[in-house]
Amino acid sequence: MLEGCAPEIPDYALDQHTMKGKAMGRGLDHFRKEGAKLIPPPTEPDPYIEEAYRLWQIKQQRK
């Protein structure tokens, strides 16, 4: 609560890192498409992004 008002949380912010996002079944795919979206988008491709998400997915499968 902020000065007696609860802030509205935008849908894209409800991801695997929040209780509500977990309850909605949001995982790595949602985070990758919505939660990690950069605005404005990068002008150069990230040479490490595919490897980073591959490793993150392996880590999640071990849970």
PDB file of N, CA, C and O in Angstrom:
ATOM      1  N   MET A   1       0.839  -1.181   0.000  1.00  0.00           N
ATOM      2  CA  MET A   1       0.000   0.000   0.000  1.00  0.00           C
ATOM      3  C   MET A   1       0.885   1.245   0.000  1.00  0.00           C
ATOM      4  O   MET A   1       1.878   1.338   0.722  1.00  0.00           O
ATOM      5  N   LEU A   2       0.494   2.165  -0.814  1.00  0.00           N
ATOM      6  CA  LEU A   2       1.211   3.421  -0.915  1.00  0.00           C
ATOM      7  C   LEU A   2       0.224   4.537  -0.626  1.00  0.00           C
ATOM      8  O   LEU A   2      -0.663   4.816  -1.434  1.00  0.00           O
ATOM      9  N   GLU A   3       0.375   5.168   0.513  1.00  0.00           N
ATOM     10  CA  GLU A   3      -0.537   6.229   0.942  1.00  0.00           C
ATOM     11  C   GLU A   3      -1.991   5.775   0.885  1.00  0.00           C
ATOM     12  O   GLU A   3      -2.865   6.519   0.440  1.00  0.00           O
ATOM     13  N   GLY A   4      -2.242   4.549   1.340  1.00  0.00           N
ATOM     14  CA  GLY A   4      -3.598   4.028   1.397  1.00  0.00           C
ATOM     15  C   GLY A   4      -4.117   3.436   0.103  1.00  0.00           C
ATOM     16  O   GLY A   4      -5.253   2.963   0.058  1.00  0.00           O
ATOM     17  N   CYS A   5      -3.320   3.448  -0.944  1.00  0.00           N
ATOM     18  CA  CYS A   5      -3.747   2.901  -2.233  1.00  0.00           C
ATOM     19  C   CYS A   5      -2.814   1.764  -2.644  1.00  0.00           C
ATOM     20  O   CYS A   5      -1.591   1.886  -2.576  1.00  0.00           O
ATOM     21  N   ALA A   6      -3.415   0.666  -3.070  1.00  0.00           N
ATOM     22  CA  ALA A   6      -2.618  -0.447  -3.580  1.00  0.00           C
ATOM     23  C   ALA A   6      -2.315  -0.177  -5.050  1.00  0.00           C
ATOM     24  O   ALA A   6      -3.237   0.056  -5.832  1.00  0.00           O
ATOM     25  N   PRO A   7      -1.048  -0.205  -5.438  1.00  0.00           N
ATOM     26  CA  PRO A   7      -0.728   0.050  -6.846  1.00  0.00           C
ATOM     27  C   PRO A   7      -1.212  -1.092  -7.731  1.00  0.00           C
ATOM     28  O   PRO A   7      -1.243  -2.247  -7.306  1.00  0.00           O
ATOM     29  N   GLU A   8      -1.589  -0.762  -8.965  1.00  0.00           N
ATOM     30  CA  GLU A   8      -1.971  -1.800  -9.927  1.00  0.00           C
ATOM     31  C   GLU A   8      -0.702  -2.405 -10.502  1.00  0.00           C
ATOM     32  O   GLU A   8       0.199  -1.692 -10.942  1.00  0.00           O
ATOM     33  N   ILE A   9      -0.645  -3.726 -10.494  1.00  0.00           N
ATOM     34  CA  ILE A   9       0.505  -4.429 -11.053  1.00  0.00           C
ATOM     35  C   ILE A   9       0.144  -4.823 -12.482  1.00  0.00           C
ATOM     36  O   ILE A   9      -0.844  -5.528 -12.683  1.00  0.00           O
ATOM     37  N   PRO A  10       0.914  -4.391 -13.480  1.00  0.00           N
ATOM     38  CA  PRO A  10       0.597  -4.752 -14.866  1.00  0.00           C
ATOM     39  C   PRO A  10       0.769  -6.254 -15.091  1.00  0.00           C
ATOM     40  O   PRO A  10       1.596  -6.897 -14.445  1.00  0.00           O
ATOM     41  N   ASP A  11      -0.011  -6.797 -16.003  1.00  0.00           N
ATOM     42  CA  ASP A  11      -0.002  -8.232 -16.275  1.00  0.00           C
ATOM     43  C   ASP A  11       1.389  -8.753 -16.609  1.00  0.00           C
ATOM     44  O   ASP A  11       1.769  -9.835 -16.159  1.00  0.00           O
ATOM     45  N   TYR A  12       2.154  -7.998 -17.393  1.00  0.00           N
ATOM     46  CA  TYR A  12       3.475  -8.483 -17.796  1.00  0.00           C
ATOM     47  C   TYR A  12       4.422  -8.654 -16.607  1.00  0.00           C
ATOM     48  O   TYR A  12       5.410  -9.382 -16.702  1.00  0.00           O
ATOM     49  N   ALA A  13       4.124  -7.989 -15.494  1.00  0.00           N
ATOM     50  CA  ALA A  13       4.981  -8.086 -14.311  1.00  0.00           C
ATOM     51  C   ALA A  13       4.679  -9.317 -13.465  1.00  0.00           C
ATOM     52  O   ALA A  13       5.438  -9.641 -12.551  1.00  0.00           O
ATOM     53  N   LEU A  14       3.591 -10.000 -13.757  1.00  0.00           N
ATOM     54  CA  LEU A  14       3.229 -11.205 -13.013  1.00  0.00           C
ATOM     55  C   LEU A  14       3.903 -12.394 -13.678  1.00  0.00           C
ATOM     56  O   LEU A  14       3.333 -13.041 -14.556  1.00  0.00           O
ATOM     57  N   ASP A  15       5.125 -12.668 -13.246  1.00  0.00           N
ATOM     58  CA  ASP A  15       5.901 -13.736 -13.872  1.00  0.00           C
ATOM     59  C   ASP A  15       6.284 -14.793 -12.846  1.00  0.00           C
ATOM     60  O   ASP A  15       5.734 -14.822 -11.745  1.00  0.00           O
ATOM     61  N   GLN A  16       7.206 -15.641 -13.198  1.00  0.00           N
ATOM     62  CA  GLN A  16       7.620 -16.757 -12.356  1.00  0.00           C
ATOM     63  C   GLN A  16       8.245 -16.317 -11.036  1.00  0.00           C
ATOM     64  O   GLN A  16       8.457 -17.146 -10.151  1.00  0.00           O
ATOM     65  N   HIS A  17       8.540 -15.041 -10.890  1.00  0.00           N
ATOM     66  CA  HIS A  17       9.162 -14.535  -9.676  1.00  0.00           C
ATOM     67  C   HIS A  17       8.140 -14.027  -8.664  1.00  0.00           C
ATOM     68  O   HIS A  17       8.516 -13.617  -7.566  1.00  0.00           O
ATOM     69  N   THR A  18       6.855 -14.046  -9.013  1.00  0.00           N
ATOM     70  CA  THR A  18       5.810 -13.586  -8.096  1.00  0.00           C
ATOM     71  C   THR A  18       4.880 -14.742  -7.758  1.00  0.00           C
ATOM     72  O   THR A  18       4.732 -15.680  -8.541  1.00  0.00           O
ATOM     73  N   MET A  19       4.252 -14.669  -6.578  1.00  0.00           N
ATOM     74  CA  MET A  19       3.319 -15.736  -6.187  1.00  0.00           C
ATOM     75  C   MET A  19       2.155 -15.829  -7.162  1.00  0.00           C
ATOM     76  O   MET A  19       1.747 -16.926  -7.544  1.00  0.00           O
ATOM     77  N   LYS A  20       1.621 -14.680  -7.564  1.00  0.00           N
ATOM     78  CA  LYS A  20       0.489 -14.694  -8.490  1.00  0.00           C
ATOM     79  C   LYS A  20       0.902 -15.241  -9.855  1.00  0.00           C
ATOM     80  O   LYS A  20       0.149 -15.997 -10.468  1.00  0.00           O
ATOM     81  N   GLY A  21       2.074 -14.874 -10.331  1.00  0.00           N
ATOM     82  CA  GLY A  21       2.575 -15.389 -11.606  1.00  0.00           C
ATOM     83  C   GLY A  21       2.783 -16.893 -11.561  1.00  0.00           C
ATOM     84  O   GLY A  21       2.459 -17.594 -12.519  1.00  0.00           O
ATOM     85  N   LYS A  22       3.321 -17.392 -10.454  1.00  0.00           N
ATOM     86  CA  LYS A  22       3.496 -18.843 -10.291  1.00  0.00           C
ATOM     87  C   LYS A  22       2.143 -19.540 -10.308  1.00  0.00           C
ATOM     88  O   LYS A  22       1.982 -20.587 -10.934  1.00  0.00           O
ATOM     89  N   ALA A  23       1.162 -18.945  -9.607  1.00  0.00           N
ATOM     90  CA  ALA A  23      -0.184 -19.531  -9.569  1.00  0.00           C
ATOM     91  C   ALA A  23      -0.819 -19.548 -10.958  1.00  0.00           C
ATOM     92  O   ALA A  23      -1.647 -20.410 -11.252  1.00  0.00           O
ATOM     93  N   MET A  24      -0.435 -18.602 -11.808  1.00  0.00           N
ATOM     94  CA  MET A  24      -0.953 -18.539 -13.175  1.00  0.00           C
ATOM     95  C   MET A  24      -0.202 -19.497 -14.102  1.00  0.00           C
ATOM     96  O   MET A  24      -0.536 -19.615 -15.280  1.00  0.00           O
ATOM     97  N   GLY A  25       0.819 -20.183 -13.563  1.00  0.00           N
ATOM     98  CA  GLY A  25       1.582 -21.134 -14.362  1.00  0.00           C
ATOM     99  C   GLY A  25       2.610 -20.493 -15.275  1.00  0.00           C
ATOM    100  O   GLY A  25       3.054 -21.102 -16.248  1.00  0.00           O
ATOM    101  N   ARG A  26       2.984 -19.276 -14.961  1.00  0.00           N
ATOM    102  CA  ARG A  26       3.947 -18.585 -15.816  1.00  0.00           C
ATOM    103  C   ARG A  26       5.362 -19.028 -15.472  1.00  0.00           C
ATOM    104  O   ARG A  26       5.753 -19.094 -14.306  1.00  0.00           O
ATOM    105  N   GLY A  27       6.107 -19.327 -16.513  1.00  0.00           N
ATOM    106  CA  GLY A  27       7.463 -19.817 -16.325  1.00  0.00           C
ATOM    107  C   GLY A  27       8.458 -19.067 -17.177  1.00  0.00           C
ATOM    108  O   GLY A  27       8.311 -17.876 -17.449  1.00  0.00           O
ATOM    109  N   LEU A  28       9.470 -19.793 -17.588  1.00  0.00           N
ATOM    110  CA  LEU A  28      10.569 -19.191 -18.334  1.00  0.00           C
ATOM    111  C   LEU A  28      10.120 -18.623 -19.679  1.00  0.00           C
ATOM    112  O   LEU A  28      10.598 -17.566 -20.090  1.00  0.00           O
ATOM    113  N   ASP A  29       9.210 -19.308 -20.366  1.00  0.00           N
ATOM    114  CA  ASP A  29       8.747 -18.800 -21.670  1.00  0.00           C
ATOM    115  C   ASP A  29       8.090 -17.433 -21.531  1.00  0.00           C
ATOM    116  O   ASP A  29       8.378 -16.522 -22.307  1.00  0.00           O
ATOM    117  N   HIS A  30       7.204 -17.287 -20.538  1.00  0.00           N
ATOM    118  CA  HIS A  30       6.545 -15.994 -20.322  1.00  0.00           C
ATOM    119  C   HIS A  30       7.570 -14.932 -19.937  1.00  0.00           C
ATOM    120  O   HIS A  30       7.526 -13.806 -20.432  1.00  0.00           O
ATOM    121  N   PHE A  31       8.488 -15.299 -19.053  1.00  0.00           N
ATOM    122  CA  PHE A  31       9.502 -14.331 -18.638  1.00  0.00           C
ATOM    123  C   PHE A  31      10.333 -13.872 -19.831  1.00  0.00           C
ATOM    124  O   PHE A  31      10.641 -12.688 -19.969  1.00  0.00           O
ATOM    125  N   ARG A  32      10.686 -14.813 -20.681  1.00  0.00           N
ATOM    126  CA  ARG A  32      11.516 -14.475 -21.841  1.00  0.00           C
ATOM    127  C   ARG A  32      10.773 -13.562 -22.817  1.00  0.00           C
ATOM    128  O   ARG A  32      11.358 -12.623 -23.356  1.00  0.00           O
ATOM    129  N   LYS A  33       9.476 -13.836 -23.047  1.00  0.00           N
ATOM    130  CA  LYS A  33       8.702 -13.059 -24.024  1.00  0.00           C
ATOM    131  C   LYS A  33       8.219 -11.724 -23.471  1.00  0.00           C
ATOM    132  O   LYS A  33       8.174 -10.733 -24.201  1.00  0.00           O
ATOM    133  N   GLU A  34       7.855 -11.686 -22.189  1.00  0.00           N
ATOM    134  CA  GLU A  34       7.245 -10.476 -21.631  1.00  0.00           C
ATOM    135  C   GLU A  34       8.073  -9.818 -20.530  1.00  0.00           C
ATOM    136  O   GLU A  34       8.307  -8.610 -20.564  1.00  0.00           O
ATOM    137  N   GLY A  35       8.511 -10.603 -19.565  1.00  0.00           N
ATOM    138  CA  GLY A  35       9.187 -10.040 -18.399  1.00  0.00           C
ATOM    139  C   GLY A  35      10.557  -9.460 -18.682  1.00  0.00           C
ATOM    140  O   GLY A  35      10.982  -8.513 -18.020  1.00  0.00           O
ATOM    141  N   ALA A  36      11.245 -10.014 -19.649  1.00  0.00           N
ATOM    142  CA  ALA A  36      12.598  -9.554 -19.962  1.00  0.00           C
ATOM    143  C   ALA A  36      12.639  -8.682 -21.213  1.00  0.00           C
ATOM    144  O   ALA A  36      13.710  -8.414 -21.758  1.00  0.00           O
ATOM    145  N   LYS A  37      11.468  -8.243 -21.662  1.00  0.00           N
ATOM    146  CA  LYS A  37      11.403  -7.413 -22.877  1.00  0.00           C
ATOM    147  C   LYS A  37      12.062  -6.057 -22.616  1.00  0.00           C
ATOM    148  O   LYS A  37      11.789  -5.408 -21.606  1.00  0.00           O
ATOM    149  N   LEU A  38      12.907  -5.651 -23.513  1.00  0.00           N
ATOM    150  CA  LEU A  38      13.583  -4.364 -23.403  1.00  0.00           C
ATOM    151  C   LEU A  38      12.947  -3.361 -24.359  1.00  0.00           C
ATOM    152  O   LEU A  38      12.729  -3.648 -25.536  1.00  0.00           O
ATOM    153  N   ILE A  39      12.654  -2.176 -23.821  1.00  0.00           N
ATOM    154  CA  ILE A  39      12.071  -1.115 -24.640  1.00  0.00           C
ATOM    155  C   ILE A  39      12.922   0.124 -24.430  1.00  0.00           C
ATOM    156  O   ILE A  39      13.031   0.604 -23.302  1.00  0.00           O
ATOM    157  N   PRO A  40      13.518   0.646 -25.461  1.00  0.00           N
ATOM    158  CA  PRO A  40      13.527   0.168 -26.837  1.00  0.00           C
ATOM    159  C   PRO A  40      14.351  -1.113 -26.954  1.00  0.00           C
ATOM    160  O   PRO A  40      15.219  -1.376 -26.121  1.00  0.00           O
ATOM    161  N   PRO A  41      14.080  -1.899 -27.980  1.00  0.00           N
ATOM    162  CA  PRO A  41      14.840  -3.138 -28.158  1.00  0.00           C
ATOM    163  C   PRO A  41      16.310  -2.842 -28.469  1.00  0.00           C
ATOM    164  O   PRO A  41      16.639  -1.784 -29.005  1.00  0.00           O
ATOM    165  N   PRO A  42      17.179  -3.781 -28.129  1.00  0.00           N
ATOM    166  CA  PRO A  42      18.605  -3.577 -28.417  1.00  0.00           C
ATOM    167  C   PRO A  42      18.854  -3.410 -29.919  1.00  0.00           C
ATOM    168  O   PRO A  42      18.125  -3.959 -30.745  1.00  0.00           O
ATOM    169  N   THR A  43      19.862  -2.669 -30.246  1.00  0.00           N
ATOM    170  CA  THR A  43      20.198  -2.465 -31.659  1.00  0.00           C
ATOM    171  C   THR A  43      21.116  -3.562 -32.182  1.00  0.00           C
ATOM    172  O   THR A  43      21.231  -3.751 -33.393  1.00  0.00           O
ATOM    173  N   GLU A  44      21.765  -4.280 -31.282  1.00  0.00           N
ATOM    174  CA  GLU A  44      22.668  -5.374 -31.658  1.00  0.00           C
ATOM    175  C   GLU A  44      22.150  -6.668 -31.030  1.00  0.00           C
ATOM    176  O   GLU A  44      21.613  -6.635 -29.923  1.00  0.00           O
ATOM    177  N   PRO A  45      22.298  -7.795 -31.706  1.00  0.00           N
ATOM    178  CA  PRO A  45      21.891  -9.062 -31.100  1.00  0.00           C
ATOM    179  C   PRO A  45      22.814  -9.424 -29.931  1.00  0.00           C
ATOM    180  O   PRO A  45      24.005  -9.114 -29.944  1.00  0.00           O
ATOM    181  N   ASP A  46      22.245 -10.078 -28.935  1.00  0.00           N
ATOM    182  CA  ASP A  46      23.019 -10.529 -27.779  1.00  0.00           C
ATOM    183  C   ASP A  46      23.615 -11.894 -28.101  1.00  0.00           C
ATOM    184  O   ASP A  46      22.865 -12.853 -28.283  1.00  0.00           O
ATOM    185  N   PRO A  47      24.923 -12.013 -28.177  1.00  0.00           N
ATOM    186  CA  PRO A  47      25.525 -13.296 -28.559  1.00  0.00           C
ATOM    187  C   PRO A  47      25.393 -14.377 -27.485  1.00  0.00           C
ATOM    188  O   PRO A  47      25.663 -15.547 -27.756  1.00  0.00           O
ATOM    189  N   TYR A  48      24.984 -14.006 -26.274  1.00  0.00           N
ATOM    190  CA  TYR A  48      24.925 -14.961 -25.167  1.00  0.00           C
ATOM    191  C   TYR A  48      23.511 -15.361 -24.767  1.00  0.00           C
ATOM    192  O   TYR A  48      23.348 -16.250 -23.932  1.00  0.00           O
ATOM    193  N   ILE A  49      22.487 -14.734 -25.334  1.00  0.00           N
ATOM    194  CA  ILE A  49      21.127 -14.931 -24.838  1.00  0.00           C
ATOM    195  C   ILE A  49      20.630 -16.368 -24.977  1.00  0.00           C
ATOM    196  O   ILE A  49      20.028 -16.901 -24.045  1.00  0.00           O
ATOM    197  N   GLU A  50      20.868 -16.993 -26.105  1.00  0.00           N
ATOM    198  CA  GLU A  50      20.381 -18.365 -26.296  1.00  0.00           C
ATOM    199  C   GLU A  50      21.031 -19.325 -25.305  1.00  0.00           C
ATOM    200  O   GLU A  50      20.359 -20.187 -24.739  1.00  0.00           O
ATOM    201  N   GLU A  51      22.321 -19.178 -25.097  1.00  0.00           N
ATOM    202  CA  GLU A  51      23.023 -20.041 -24.136  1.00  0.00           C
ATOM    203  C   GLU A  51      22.544 -19.772 -22.715  1.00  0.00           C
ATOM    204  O   GLU A  51      22.393 -20.706 -21.927  1.00  0.00           O
ATOM    205  N   ALA A  52      22.308 -18.521 -22.384  1.00  0.00           N
ATOM    206  CA  ALA A  52      21.826 -18.179 -21.045  1.00  0.00           C
ATOM    207  C   ALA A  52      20.470 -18.823 -20.774  1.00  0.00           C
ATOM    208  O   ALA A  52      20.274 -19.413 -19.712  1.00  0.00           O
ATOM    209  N   TYR A  53      19.534 -18.720 -21.712  1.00  0.00           N
ATOM    210  CA  TYR A  53      18.213 -19.324 -21.512  1.00  0.00           C
ATOM    211  C   TYR A  53      18.283 -20.847 -21.536  1.00  0.00           C
ATOM    212  O   TYR A  53      17.515 -21.504 -20.833  1.00  0.00           O
ATOM    213  N   ARG A  54      19.180 -21.419 -22.323  1.00  0.00           N
ATOM    214  CA  ARG A  54      19.343 -22.876 -22.332  1.00  0.00           C
ATOM    215  C   ARG A  54      19.784 -23.361 -20.944  1.00  0.00           C
ATOM    216  O   ARG A  54      19.248 -24.340 -20.425  1.00  0.00           O
ATOM    217  N   LEU A  55      20.754 -22.677 -20.354  1.00  0.00           N
ATOM    218  CA  LEU A  55      21.240 -23.057 -19.026  1.00  0.00           C
ATOM    219  C   LEU A  55      20.184 -22.819 -17.954  1.00  0.00           C
ATOM    220  O   LEU A  55      20.058 -23.611 -17.020  1.00  0.00           O
ATOM    221  N   TRP A  56      19.429 -21.735 -18.082  1.00  0.00           N
ATOM    222  CA  TRP A  56      18.375 -21.430 -17.118  1.00  0.00           C
ATOM    223  C   TRP A  56      17.299 -22.510 -17.167  1.00  0.00           C
ATOM    224  O   TRP A  56      16.781 -22.917 -16.127  1.00  0.00           O
ATOM    225  N   GLN A  57      16.965 -22.971 -18.358  1.00  0.00           N
ATOM    226  CA  GLN A  57      15.959 -24.016 -18.499  1.00  0.00           C
ATOM    227  C   GLN A  57      16.441 -25.321 -17.857  1.00  0.00           C
ATOM    228  O   GLN A  57      15.661 -26.008 -17.197  1.00  0.00           O
ATOM    229  N   ILE A  58      17.696 -25.662 -18.044  1.00  0.00           N
ATOM    230  CA  ILE A  58      18.250 -26.860 -17.403  1.00  0.00           C
ATOM    231  C   ILE A  58      18.137 -26.737 -15.889  1.00  0.00           C
ATOM    232  O   ILE A  58      17.751 -27.690 -15.212  1.00  0.00           O
ATOM    233  N   LYS A  59      18.472 -25.576 -15.361  1.00  0.00           N
ATOM    234  CA  LYS A  59      18.391 -25.342 -13.918  1.00  0.00           C
ATOM    235  C   LYS A  59      16.962 -25.515 -13.415  1.00  0.00           C
ATOM    236  O   LYS A  59      16.748 -26.117 -12.363  1.00  0.00           O
ATOM    237  N   GLN A  60      15.975 -24.993 -14.157  1.00  0.00           N
ATOM    238  CA  GLN A  60      14.575 -25.111 -13.737  1.00  0.00           C
ATOM    239  C   GLN A  60      14.094 -26.554 -13.789  1.00  0.00           C
ATOM    240  O   GLN A  60      13.278 -26.953 -12.958  1.00  0.00           O
ATOM    241  N   GLN A  61      14.571 -27.338 -14.730  1.00  0.00           N
ATOM    242  CA  GLN A  61      14.148 -28.730 -14.847  1.00  0.00           C
ATOM    243  C   GLN A  61      14.651 -29.561 -13.677  1.00  0.00           C
ATOM    244  O   GLN A  61      14.059 -30.592 -13.356  1.00  0.00           O
ATOM    245  N   ARG A  62      15.717 -29.139 -13.045  1.00  0.00           N
ATOM    246  CA  ARG A  62      16.280 -29.864 -11.900  1.00  0.00           C
ATOM    247  C   ARG A  62      15.510 -29.614 -10.618  1.00  0.00           C
ATOM    248  O   ARG A  62      15.713 -30.329  -9.637  1.00  0.00           O
ATOM    249  N   LYS A  63      14.632 -28.622 -10.595  1.00  0.00           N
ATOM    250  CA  LYS A  63      13.860 -28.296  -9.377  1.00  0.00           C
ATOM    251  C   LYS A  63      12.784 -29.316  -9.136  1.00  0.00           C
ATOM    252  O   LYS A  63      12.038 -29.208  -8.163  1.00  0.00           O
TER     253      LYS A  63
END
